Amino acid sequence: MTAVQAAPGGRRPAGGEGREGGDAHRGASDRGGDPGTRGGLELRDRAVAKLVVAAAGEVQDVASPVPRVLRQALGSPDLDGQVKADVSVAGDLVTVRVSLSVRWPAPILEVAEAVRQSVTQRLAELAGLRVSHVDIRVTALPADRRTRRRVQ
């Protein structure tokens, strides 16, 4: 969820009233002076968490986390599901906590580092945010049913 601040001076009339010749075809920078004075974009924690989920999901061998109660796994992970993320945003600095599963036999440390790099890079590219820390919790190591071998 994002909130956009209104531009100083209110909104423009709809339906072409009050337009001067060609106003509708001018670029955004022609319509209100300096772009830095027209408003800003505020990203909510939930929107940033969704960016984190998408970034982590881009990494190979990542699966959704397994729900647990009293350290006991309930069911199995959804191998095509989404990871879980929680973020704390302070200005342009973000702390990230991610829960996910890593498909067996992928190397856990390499997958975790790839998730850290992906999250850091995507938040910088897409939201202009700096990541201070990424905590990763691996909840399970499920075997990918599509590649499981069977002994006969």
N, C-alpha and C positions, 0 to 999 in steps of 0.2 A: 504494500500500500504506500503510495507516495502522496505527499501534499505539496502543491505548488502555490507559491505566494503570488498574489495578484500584482500586476504591474502598477507603479505609481501613476495616478491620473485616471484610474477607473478603466472601464471597458469601452470598446469602440461601438458605435451604433451598428445594429444589424441591418441587413437588407439594402445596403448601399447608400443610406442616408448620410449626409455629411462627408461623403468621400470627395476628395479632390481627384482630378484626372489621373487615372492609372494607379491609385493607391492600393488597389487589390493585388496588383502585380509586383509591388515592391517587396524586397526581402525584409526579413525580421530586423536586420540592423538598420534599415531605413525608417523604421516605425517608432522609434521612441528614444533615440539617442543611444548612449552607451549601453551595450547589452548587460554590463555588470551592474547597472542601476535599476534594471527593470524587475528584478525579482530573483528568486533562487529556487533550488530544488532540495527538498528534505526527504531523505530516505528513511523509512521506518525500519525498525529491527526486523519485522516480519519479511519485508521485501529483501533485505540483505540476507536473511536466512535462506530465502528461496534461491538467491544467486549462489549461495554456498552449496546448497543441495544440487543444483545444476552443475556446478563446477566439479564437485566430488563425483557425481554420476558420470562425468566424461572420462574418468580414469578406468582403465581396463582392470578387471578382476574385483571391482567393488560391487557389493550387493547390499540390500537393506539390512538393518540390524535385527537381531532376534530379541523379541520381548522377554524379559526375565522377571521372576518374582522370587525373592529370597535366594538369589543366585542360581535358580533353576530355570533353564530355557523352557519357554512355552511355545511349542511348535517349532517350525523351521523358518529360516529367512525366505523372503520372496526374492529369488535371484534376479528378477527383473524390476524389483521395487526401488523406492527411493531411500536415500540415507536420511538421517535425522540431523538437524542442526539447530544450535542455539547460539545467538550472537549478542554481544554487548557493544553498542556503538557510542563513542564519545567524540563528537566532532567528526574528524576524518580518520579516526583511529578505531580499529575493530579488533575485538577478541572473539575467537571462534571456538566452539566445541562441537565436534562431529561424532556421531555414532554410526557405525557401519559394520558390515561383515566383509571378510576377504575370502574369495573363492579359493578352496584348497586345490592345488598345492602352490599357489602363488606366494612369493616371498613377502611376508607381512611388512617388514621395514621398508622395502622398496615401494610397495603400494602406498603405505602411509606417507612417505616422502613425496610421492607423485601427487597425492591428494593435497598435501600442504602447498606444493608449488602451484598446482592448478587453482586452488582457492585464492592464494595470494595474487596470482597473475590476473585472474578473472575479475576480482573485486577492484583491482587497480584499473583495469581496462574499462569495465562496464560502469563503475560507480565512483571512480576517483578516490577510493578508500585505501588507507594503509593498514596492513594487518600486523598487529603486535605479536600475536601468538595464535597458533592453531593446535588445540588439544584433540587428539583422535582416540576414540574408544572403539576397539575391535571387539564385537560381541560374540562372534562365531566364525568358524572356518568351515563353511558348508562345501561339500563336494558338488561340483556342477553336474547335474544329472545327465546333461547332454554328452559329457565326455567321460562318464564313469565306465570303467571297464568291468566286465563280468567274467569270472572264472568258471569254466565249464568242465 
